[in-house]
Amino acid sequence: MKILVAIAFLAILASLGSALWFMMRDGADGKPKTNNMARALAFRVGFSILLFVCILIAWKFGLISPTGIRPGQ
């Protein structure tokens, strides 16, 4: 499960980086602007939602368990 979360996190960062790349490069040198930045940001949102749903499903099936400070201690 940790590997899946790490891969999803890397995919989120990669799509964010590609959106930055397209923001800096599109429209430069007189080329027409494209919608690549918006597409990369849409993929980032999709990856984030997918990661959240996968974590919820894993918690529901008992594959992961929450840890932290127990109340009253």
FIFI-989436 format. One record per residue (C-alpha): x, y, z; residue in three letters. Coordinates in steps of 0.5 Angstrom, whole numbers, plus 500, padded with zeros to 3 digits. Each point is the difference from the previous one (the first is absolute). Last residue first. Example, Ala and Ser with C-alpha at 12.3 -4.5 7.8 and 13.67 -1.06 7.14 Angstrom:
2
NODE    u    v    w  residu
NODE  527  498  514     SER
NODE  498  493  502     ALA
***
This chain:
73
NODE    u    v    w  residu
NODE  494  520  554     GLN
NODE  492  501  501     GLY
NODE  499  500  492     PRO
NODE  505  495  496     ARG
NODE  505  504  497     ILE
NODE  502  498  493     GLY
NODE  498  494  495     THR
NODE  495  498  495     PRO
NODE  500  493  497     SER
NODE  501  498  493     ILE
NODE  498  494  497     LEU
NODE  494  499  504     GLY
NODE  495  500  494     PHE
NODE  497  507  502     LYS
NODE  507  503  501     TRP
NODE  502  497  493     ALA
NODE  494  503  497     ILE
NODE  501  507  503     LEU
NODE  507  500  498     ILE
NODE  498  498  493     CYS
NODE  495  505  500     VAL
NODE  505  506  502     PHE
NODE  505  497  495     LEU
NODE  495  500  494     LEU
NODE  498  507  502     ILE
NODE  507  503  500     SER
NODE  502  496  493     PHE
NODE  493  504  497     GLY
NODE  502  507  503     VAL
NODE  507  499  497     ARG
NODE  498  497  493     PHE
NODE  495  507  500     ALA
NODE  507  504  501     LEU
NODE  503  496  494     ALA
NODE  494  501  496     ARG
NODE  500  508  502     ALA
NODE  507  501  498     MET
NODE  500  496  494     ASN
NODE  494  505  497     ASN
NODE  504  502  495     THR
NODE  503  507  498     LYS
NODE  502  502  493     PRO
NODE  507  501  499     LYS
NODE  503  507  499     GLY
NODE  507  498  504     ASP
NODE  496  498  506     ALA
NODE  493  499  501     GLY
NODE  501  494  504     ASP
NODE  507  499  503     ARG
NODE  499  502  507     MET
NODE  493  498  501     MET
NODE  501  493  497     PHE
NODE  506  499  504     TRP
NODE  496  502  506     LEU
NODE  495  495  498     ALA
NODE  505  495  499     SER
NODE  502  501  507     GLY
NODE  493  499  503     LEU
NODE  499  494  496     SER
NODE  507  497  503     ALA
NODE  498  502  507     LEU
NODE  494  496  500     ILE
NODE  503  494  496     ALA
NODE  505  500  506     LEU
NODE  494  500  505     PHE
NODE  497  495  496     ALA
NODE  506  496  500     ILE
NODE  502  501  508     ALA
NODE  492  498  502     VAL
NODE  501  493  495     LEU
NODE  507  499  504     ILE
NODE  497  501  507     LYS
NODE  494  495  498     MET
***
